[in-house]
């Protein structure tokens, strides 16, 4: 070997050593629970790997770090499991999780938690892994202990309370919930998937419950949720959805909810996929696309097989197959096989096949559509096949179309649509009914038809 070649090898070696992150050079191998706790507590920037399955039964574990001192290192489970964690200190920390905060450089991956317990009591943000995640959590499974739940008074998630980082290919099995009358929210993966947050390829098998903003994947979503599936049951008084309870901007794409969403006697904004999808930007509507909801849905107002209430949004290539019914209540408003109430929205290439049976404005696809921002609702290339029953404005496709804005003369548009379900109409509030549309105002209908009996 020439002298020049030897110099080149030495130079390349030095460059490689300098440019590699230090946590990839030095690793701490963990083989038992006591070592797990002491190693991470003493070095929140360390690079840790599990050498085998470990059991934490009988070991006292409190949350690692704080918001001021987040975890910045790496924890790689290498496919091994940590069993029997019971996280302590639930009433003593403002934010409560195994890791209080994971920074943008922090990574937790390839790890299974079995028989996991974390009850956050009055804490603001509660998560199975992180109260606040700005980093990467990947290929992590949490099996919450039977009879237990991840609980908190704010934003509660099976993986993270608040996520602004990336959560991918994670699975949560068990229960998540907020305390009574909490205005935070609970999700199988994240309580709040915040701006910049990404949840992709995740699966939940959960019972998610609380007062408001409850979802099978996220309680509230302002980021992106894609290629994820929710199973189980979601229960909320307001804003309950199989995937997301409250969608504020952001995107939901290629997601499936098989969860049932039974609302209580006064439940409002309840949907098989999303409870309340509300775009806040006047120039950029939120997007829900290529997604499916199969679970049955019930509530008292603004209830849909896919979305309970929709505002300033685009829904494209979505399907709902579950039935929609009214729980015992008195509001009697807006029930649809796909969407209960749609305002300033565009619905394209979407369908509903479940039966809809409720009081008020009821439609096989959309219960009621309105405008308040001057952008009328458009339904295109969409259809409904379920039977529809109601006692006010009832239609095989649309129950009622009205224009509540005084600032536009635009027309709602229904184009290339059809409905095939039978229509049943009765009751003291009987107003109007039709095979395609029950009642329409400021609406143009083009190349659309119905075949069901009326």
N, C-alpha and C positions, 0 to 999 in steps of 0.2 A: 504494500500500500504506500502510496506516495505521501510526502510530508504535507502537501496541500490537501489531500483527501482526509488525513487525520485531523487537520485543523478544522475542516468543514464539519466532520462528525462531532467534534467537541463543541463547535459553535451552535449547531442545531440542537444538541442535547441541552446546552445552557438556555437557549431560547425556549425550549419546551418546558423546562423546569420553571422558568420565570412566568410563562404565560398560563400554565395550568393553575386553576384555583387551588388554594392551599388545602381545602377540604377534600380534594381528590387525591392528595398526596398522603395525608395522615388520616387514618381511620381508627376509630375506637370500636372494637368488637364487643357486643353486649350479649351476655349469656344467662343473666338472671335479673329478677325485678329490682333488687336492691341496687345493683350496678346501673340499671336503666335509670332509676331515679337520681342517684348521686351523680352520674356522668353528665346528664343533661342539665341538672340544676347548676353544676359548677362550670359548664361551658355551653352557653346558648349559641355559640358560633361553631360548635364542633361538627364533625362528620362521623355519624354513628351508623353501624350496621348490626342487625340481629344475627347472631350465630346459630340460633335454634329457637324453638317455641319457648316462651317463658310464662310463668304463672305468678300473678301479683296478689294472690289470695293472702290476706293478712298483712300486706304492706301498705303503710299510710302514704297516700299520694295526694299532693296538692297541685294546683295549676303551676305550670312552668312559666317563669318570666312575667312580664307586664307589658302594657302598651308602650311604656318608656323604654323597656328592655326586651324587645321582641326576639323570637327565635330566628336566627339568620343562617343557620347551618343546614345540614341534611340528615334526615333519618330515613334509612332504607331498610325495610323489614325483610327484604330478599324473599318474600313469600311466606315468612314465618308469622306466628300469631302471638299476641299478648292477651292472656286471659285474666278475667276476674279483677279488672280495675274498678274500684269504687272511688270516684273523685270526691275529695273532702273539701270543706270550706265554702260550701255553696252560698251561705249567707254573709260571707266576709269579703267578697270580691265584687267590684262593680261589673267586671266581665269575668265569665266563668267558662273554662274549657281546659282540656289537657294542656294546650298551649294557649295562653291568653292572647298572644299576637304572633303571627308568622309574617315576617317581612318579605319584601319583594324578592330577596335573594334566598329565602327559606324554601326548603323542599321536604315534603313528607310523602313517602311512596312505598308501594309493594308490601302492604302490611294489613293484617287482619286483627281486629279487636273482638274478642269473644266475651259474652256475659258482661257487657259494659254498663256502668251506672254513673250518671251525672245529673243531679237535680240542682238547678241553679237558684231556686227560691226567688228572691227579689232582684236578681241580677239583670243588668241591662242587656247584654249580649251573651248568649249561651250557645256553645257548640260542642259536638262530640270531640272534634279535633282542635278547632281554633275558635275562639270568640270572635276574632277579627283576622281574616286571611287576606294578605296582599301578595302572597307567594304562590307556590304550586303544591297542590295536594292531588296525588294521582294513584290510582289502583289501590285504594284503601277501602276495606269493608268493615263496617261496624255492625255487630250483632248485639243490639240492646237487650239487656237481661229481661227474661219473662217477668211480667208484673211491674216492671220499672218503665220509666220514660225519661227522655231528656226534656227538662222542664225549665222555664224561666218566665220572667215578667216583661221581657222586652222582645228582642229578635232572637228566635230560637231555631237552630238548624241541626240536623243529624251530623253534618260535617262541620259547618261554620255558622256562627251567628250572623256575621256580616262578611260577605265575600266581595272583594274588589280584585282578586287575583284569578287564578285558574284552578278549577276543580274538574278533574277528568277521570272517567272510568271508575267511579266510586259507587259503592253499594251500601245502602242503609236498610236494616231490617229491625222493626220494632215500633216504638211510639215516640212522638214528639208533640209537645203541647205548650201553650201559654197558659198562665194563670187566669182566673176569672176576670173579665173586663179589661184585660191587658190590650193596649192599642198598638203593641209591637207587631208580632206576626210569627208564624211558625211554618217551616218547610222541611221536607224529608232530607234535603241536602243543605239548604241555606235559609235562614230566617229572612235575610235581605240579600239578594244578588244585586249589588249596587253598581253604580256607573263603572264601566270597565270590567266588571266581573264576567267571567265565562264559566258556564257549566256545560260540559259536553260528555256524552256517552255514559251517563249515570243511570242507575236503576234504584228505585225505592220500593220497598214492600212495607208500608207504614200505616199506622193510624195517626193522622195529624188532626189536632183539634185545638180550638180556641175561640176567642170572641170575634176577631177580625183579621183579615189578611192571612189566610191559611191555605197552603198548597202542598201537593204531593212532592214537588221538587223545591219550590221556593215560596215563602210567604209573600214577599214583594220582589218584583224583578224590574230593574232599570238597565240591566246588561243584556247578555246573550245567553239563551238556553237552547241547546241543540242536541239532537240525536239521543234524547233521554226518555225514559219510560217510568211511569208511576203506577203502582198497584196498591190496593188496599182501600182505605176509607178516609175521606176528608170531611170534617164537620166544622162549620162556622156559622155565626149569626150574620156576618156581613163579609163580603168579598172572599168567597170560598171557591177554589178551583182544583181540578185534578192535578194540574201541573203548577199553576200559579194562582195565588189568591188575588193580588193586586198587581197589574202590569202597568208600570209608568214608563212609557217610551220603550226603547230597547226592542229585542227581537226574540220570537219563539219560532224555531224551525225544526222540522222532522222529529217532532215529539209525539209520544203516544201516552194517553192516560186510559188505563183500565180501571181506575178507581171509581167507586161510587161516591156521590157527593150529596148526602142527605142533609138538607137545611132544616132548621127548627121552625117553629110556628110563625116567626116573624122574619125569617131569613131573607136577605136581599142581596142581589148581585152574586148569584150562585151559578157556576158553569162546570161542565164536564172537563174542560181544559183550563179555562181562566174564569175567575169570578167577575172581576171588573178590569177591563183593558182600556186605559185612558191615556191617549196621547196628549202630551202637554205642549208640544211644539206646533205652531200654526203653519209652519212650512214643511215639516218632516213628520208624516204620520208614523206611528209605530206599526210593526209588521208581525203578523202571525201567519205562518205558511207551512204547507206540506205536513200538517199535523192531524191527529185523529183522537177522538174521545169515544170510548165504548161504554162507559159506566152510566147507570141511571142517576138522574138528577132531580132534586125536589127543593122547593123553597116557596116563599110567599110573594115575592115580586122580583121582576127582572131575572128570570131563570132561563137558561139555555143549555141545550145538549152539549154545545161547545163553549159558548161564552154567555155569561149572564147579562152584562152590560158592556157595550162597545162604543167608544167615542174617539173620533179623529184617528182612524186606524184603517189598515188594509188587511183583509183576510183573503188568502189565496190558497186554493187547492187543499181545503180542509174538509173533514168528514166527521159527523157525529152519528152514532148508531143507538145510543141509549134512549130510554123513555124519559119524558119530562112531565112531572106532575106537581100539583100544588100541595104544599103542606097545609095543615089546618091553621088558617090565618084570615085576616080581613083586608089586606091591601089589594088583592085581586088585580095585579098589573103585569102585563108583558111577559108572555111565555112563548118560547120558540124552540123548534126542534134543533136549530143550530144556534140562534142568538135570541135572547129575550128582548133586548132593547138595543137598537143601533142608531147612532147619531153621528152625522158627518163621517161616513165610512164608505168604503168600497169593498164589496163582497164578490169574489170571482171564483168560478170553477169549484164550487163547494156544494155539499149536500148533507141532508139529514134523512134518516130512515126510521127513527124511533117515533112512537105515538106520543102525542101531546094532549094532555087532559088537565085543564085548569079553568079558572074563572078570569075574566078580563079580556084584554086583547091577546089573541092566541093565533099563532101561525105555524104551519108545518116546518118552515125554515126560519122566519123572523116574526116575533110577536108584534113589534111596533118599530117604525123608523121615523126619525125626525131630523130637523136641522136647526142648529143654533149658531153656527159659525159661518153660514152662507154656503157651505159645501153640502149639497144634497146627497142622499144615500143612493148608491148604485148597486144593483144586484144583477150580475151577468153570468150566463152560462152555468146556472145553478139549479138544483131541484130538490124536492121533498117528496118522500113516498109514504110517510106515516099517516095514520088516521089522526084527525084533529077534532077536539071537542072543547067548547067554551061557551060563555054566556054573554059575550059582548060583541066585539068585532072579531070575526073568526074567518080565517082563510087557509086554503090548502098550502099556499106558499107564504103569504103575508097576512097578518091579522089587520093591521092598520098602518096607513101612511099619512103623516101630517107634517105641516111646515110650521114650526114654532118660531122661526126667525123672521123679523120684520125687515131684514137687510138684504134679502135676496128674492129674486123672481125665478130662480132656477127650478128645474123640475127633478124630482126623484125619477130614476130610470130602472125599469125591470125589463131585461132583454134576454132572449134565448133561454127562458126558464120554463119549468113545468112542475106540476104537482099531480100526484096520482092517488093520494089518500082520500078517504071518505070524510065528509064534514058533518058534525053533529052540533046543533046550536039550540040552546034553550036557556030559560031563566028570566028573572025579572029585569035584568039589565040588557035583555036582548036588543041588539041594535042592527047589525048587518052581518051577512056572511056570504061567502062565495067560494067556488071551487079553487080559484087562484088567489084572489084578494078579497078580504072582508070589507074594508073601507079604504078609499084612497083619496087623497087630496094632493094637488100639485104633483101628479105622478103620470109619467108616460110609460105605457106598456107596449113592448114590441115583440113580435114573433114568440109569444109565450102561450101556454095552454094548460088546461087541467082535464083530468079524466075521471076523477072520483065522483061519487054521488053526493048530492047536497040536500 
